[in-house]
Amino acid sequence: MSGWLFLRNFNKQKINNISQRNYINSLVVLTIKIAKATDRTVFAHQANIINTDLFCVIKKIDVLTLLII
């Protein structure tokens, strides 16, 4: 969170140089894109783990059902 506050406060400072302003804006956009991509990757990984665990449970139930019958 301190990184976001730093970027927000840094972006509010008076910047007269256009190239500096563009650099800071690009940095903010890049940081947001990396954060979103990381969130998506973590979410996809967690969903994959849940899906794998669920598949293993279903297979065990299926095997137990065959043994009971």
Residue, then its C-alpha position, 0 to 999 in steps of 0.5 A: m500500500s505504501g507503494w501506491l501512496f508513494l506513486r499517488n503523492f509523486n504524481k501530484q507534485k508539480i512537474n513541468n518537464i513533459s517527458q518526466r510527466n509521461y515517464i511517471n504516467s507510464l510507470v503508474v500504468l505499468t504498475i497497475k497492469i502488472a498488479k492486474a496480471t499478477d492477480r489474474t495469474v494467482f486467481a487462475h492458479q488457485a482455481n486450477i488447484i481447486n479444480t484438481d482437488l475436486f477432480c481427485v475427490i470425485k475420482k475417489i468417490d467413483v472408485l469407492t462406489l465401484l467397490i461398494i457395488 
